[in-house]
Amino acid sequence: MKTEVMTLEQEIHPNSQELFMGFMKLGLMGFGGVLPLAHRMIVDDRKWLNIEEFTHLLGVCQLLPGGNIINMAVAIGYQFQGAKGAISAVVGLISAPTFIVILLYELYAQFQSIPMVKHMLEGLAAAAAGLLFATGLKMLRPIMKHYMTWFTIALTFVFMLVIKIPLLLTLFILFAINIGVLSLNKGVNNR
């Protein structure tokens, strides 16, 4: 009984070595983007965060400069082990892929003119886009319960695809609109 409790606690609160190994595995598996794999590892397999925590953390990480998954590695590592955990998670995430990218670039430089290589890269890009789309749909489920989510998604499409407002400006406008609507709702509910 005591062993089961310790194992559960270790899964919930990973040490620096577990953060390093988890994010290294994630970095090794994630060619073309690791968000779908990160969701599976962090939420489903390791249970370091639940789906709501992951979704909210991803939202914050998308607003910060830099790569989303690197920002998540820093935040998750810091949450569980402080600065040491943040460093462990980031180094785990980028060390092996950095080596592999350098090696692959050298190979690509030698064989880039071969049509089969070009087609293979196009197929990998399509697969990565499909994984990202599927993960986006999976992450929408827990937040689609509120009308503001639907409203914000619709405005995002209008601003970015129809009006063609840049991403950063779209985020600021949507943030202001959401804060305004939520403030109005709070004022109406307090009467």
N, C-alpha and C positions, 0 to 999 in steps of 0.2 A: 504494500500500500504506500509506504513511504517513497519507494523508488518511482512509482507512477506519478506522485505529486512532484518530485524533483524533475522528472522528464517533462511534464507539462509546463513547469515553470521555466525550464531551459528553452522550450519551444517559444514561449511567449516573450522571454527576455534573453535574446541571443547575446553571447559574449563577443568580443572583438574578433576572435578567430572564426566563429560561426558567421559573423557578418562578412568577413573577408572571403571565406569559402563560398557563401551563398551568392554574393555579388560577383565573385570570379566565375562561378558556374553560369550565372546569368550573362556575364560579358562574353563567355565562350560560346553560348548557345545563340546569342542574338545578332545575327547578321541582318542588316537592313533595318534595324530598330528592335528594341527590346521591351517596349511597353507591354505587348500582350504576354510575353514571357515573365516580365516583372510582376504583372498582376497575378499570374498563376503561382509564381514562387512565393511572393510576399503574402498574398491573401489565402490562396487555396492550399498550397503545400506546407509552408512554414508557419502560417497563421500568426505572423508578426503583427499584422493589422487586419481589421475587418474591412469589408468592401466600402463602407461609408468613410472610414478613416482614409483608406487608399484614395478614394475619389476626391475627398476634400484636400488631401495632401498634394495630389496631382494638380488640382486647380491652383493651389498656391505656387507650386513649382513651375507651372507654366507662365506665371506672371514674373518670375525671377529671371534675370539674365542667365544664359548658359543652357545646357541640355537638360531636359526634364528629368531623365533618369539619373543623371549625375546629381542634380539637386535633390532628388528623392533619396539617393544613396547617402548624401550628407545628412539630410533630415532624419532618416531612419537610424543611421549609425549614431548620430548625436542623441537621439531620443533614448536609445538603449544603453550607450556606453560613453556618452559625452564626446569630447574632441577625439579621443583615441578611437572610438567606434566610427566616427565620421571619416577619419583618415583611413581606417581599415576598410570600410565599405567602398570608398572611392578608389583606393589603390587596387582592391580586389576587382572592381568593375573594369578598370582601364588597363591594367598591366598586361594580361594575356592578349586582349584584343589589339593593343598597340603593337605588340610584337607581330601578331598575325597580319595586321594591316600593312606593316612595312614589308613583310615577306610577300604578301599578295600583290602589293604594288610593283614590286620588282618582277614578279611573274607576269603581271598584266602589261608592263612596259615592254616585255619581250614578245607577247602574243596578242596584243590589242588589235592587230589588223586582220585576224582570223574571223570570218563571219560567225562561226559556231560560238566563239567567245562572246561576241556582241549579243547574239540571241540568248545565250545563257544568262547574261546580265539583265536583259530585258525581262526574262521569265522570273528571275529572283526579285526584281523590282515589283512586278505584279503580285507575287506571293506576299511580299512585305506589306503592300497596300491593302490586300485582303485581310491579313492578320490585324492590321491597325483598325480597319473598319469594323471587324467583328468585335474587337476589344472595346471600341467606342460604343457599340450597341449594348454590349454587356454592362458597361459602366453607366449607361443611361437609365437602366431599370430602377435602381434605388432612388434616383432623383426626379423621375418623371411623374411623381405623385402630386406635384404642385403646379398650379397654372403659370406661375412665373417662369418655370423652366421652359414650358412650351413657348411662351411669349418671347423669352430671351433667345431661344433657338431660331424662331422665325425672324426676329430682328437681326440676328447675326447673318442669316442668309441674305436678307435684304441689303444690309449695310455692305457686306463683303462681295456678294455676287452681282447684285443689281446696281447699287450706287458705287461700288468699288472703293470703299473707304479703307485705308491701310489698317492692318491688324491692331496696332497699338492704339490708334484713335478709336477704333471700334470697341476695344476693351474699355477705354475710359468712358465712352458714351454709354455703353451697356451698364457699366458700374454705376454711373450717375442715375440712369433711369431706374435701375433696380433699387438703389438706395432711396430714391424719391418715392417710388411706389410702396416700398416697405414702410417708409416713414408715414405716408398717407394712411396706409392700412392700420398702423399702430395708433395714429391720432384718432381714426374713426372708431377703433376698438376701445379706446380709453374713455370715450364719451359716455 
